[in-house]
Amino acid sequence: MKIFHIVGARPNFMKVAPVLNALRARQGVIQTLIHTGQHYDRNMSDVFFQQLDIPDPDVNLAVGSGTHARQTAEIMTRFEPLVIERKPDIVLVYGDVNSTVAATLVCAKLGIRVGHVEAGLRSFDRTMPEEINRLVTDQLADVLYTPSEDGDINLKREGVSPEKIFRVGNVMIDSLVKLLPAAQRQSMNGYPDRYALVTLHRPANVDEGATLKGLLQSLLEVNRDLSVVFPAHPRTRQRIADFGLNTEKLLLLDPLPYVDFLALQSRATVVITDSGGIQEETTYLGVPCLTLRENTERPVTISLGTNVLVGQDPDKLRAELSLVLSGNAKKGTIPPLWDGHAGERIAALLAG
Ligand code: UD1
C-alpha cells in the first residue's frame, strides 16, 4: 500500500511523527513524506524533524509564504503532478493548515482517497482560516480520524457517514508522551523559576495595531507579578516591528524547538496562548492555560482540561491570573484516548 503524508506547517510535524513511526513497522506499506514548504525557517521546520525523528521529506514543494489563495493554489499546482505520477492508495493530511486543505482538494478531484488526521474539530467561527480548512477537508475526506467525541458529533451533524469516522485519540499527545522525559531533563538555566509562557500568532490577535498593543499591555501587566517568557512567531515579531510596539520588558525569544518548548510548558506557572495545540498540551500536562480567543475548536480542553477562554479582555485575564497566583487555578483531567497510542491505532486501521 502506497501512503502519502502531507505536512507543511509547524503543528503538522508533531502529528505526522507518531503515524509515520507506527506505519514503519507494518509490512507492505510504502510511505512518502511530502513537505509543502509552507513553513521554511529552520526553527519553524527542520529542527522539528530532527527532534521528532521524522525522516527527511522525500519531496519538498517549497511553496513558501503568500496570501491564502496564492499559498493554497501554489501547493495544489505543485502537488497535483506528484499524485498523478505516483498514484498513492491514500493520502494522509493533518490538522487544519493551508497545506491540509490544498492537498485534499487535489486528491478529491483525482479520485484519490484522503484520510484526515484530527478531523471533526470546529470553532464555529468562519473568520478563522483554519475553520474553513477544517470544514472543506472533512467534507471531502474518505476516512476521518477524530481525537475526541465532539469531533464525531460535529461530523455526523454535517452529514458525514458514521462508517467513515474513527475515534483514535490525539496524535499530538503521542509526540508529547514520547518526548516529555527528554524535556524534563533539559536545563532551565537562564529562565526565571516562575513564569508565564506566552505564544501569540493568530491574525485576529496580531494583525491589527490596536489589538496587538492592547494584548501586549496586558502582558506587561502580567509581567509585574510573573515573568513573561514569549517565544514569538515570525509573523508576530514582524507586526510588533511594523507597529513600533514596545516589548522591552518581556523576554521575547525566537520560536523554540519542540523539546525546548515542551520543557518550558511543563514547568510554567501558567500558559497564555492563542494556539490550538497548546490548549491540548497544557491539558495533558495539567498546567493552567488562559486562551486569548473567544472560542475554541477543542472544547474538551475546557470541559475536562485546564483551559479557560479569556478572549482579548484584560479584566478577564487579570481575574484568571489572580486565581492562578493564589493557587486556585482550574484543575483538569486527561481526556480519553489521549494516551500516546493514537498513531498506532491509525496504523492498525490502515494496515492492520
Ligand atoms: C499557520 C497555520 C496555523 C498554525 C500556524 C503555526 C494556516 C492557515 N495557518 O499559520 O493554523 O497555528 O501555522 O505556526 O495554515 N513565516 C516565516 N517563516 C516561516 C513561516 C512563516 O517568517 O517559516 C511568516 C511569514 O511572514 C508568513 C507568516 O509567517 O507570511 C504566516 O505564515 P503562514 O504559513 O501563512 O501562516 P501561520 O501564521 O504560520
Boltz pocket constraint, residues with backbone or C-beta under 6 A from the ligand:
constraints:
  - pocket:
      binder: B
      contacts: [[A, 9], [A, 10], [A, 11], [A, 38], [A, 39], [A, 40], [A, 41], [A, 42], [A, 44], [A, 65], [A, 66], [A, 96], [A, 97], [A, 98], [A, 99], [A, 129], [A, 130], [A, 201], [A, 233], [A, 234], [A, 235], [A, 238], [A, 275], [A, 276]]
      max_distance: 6.0
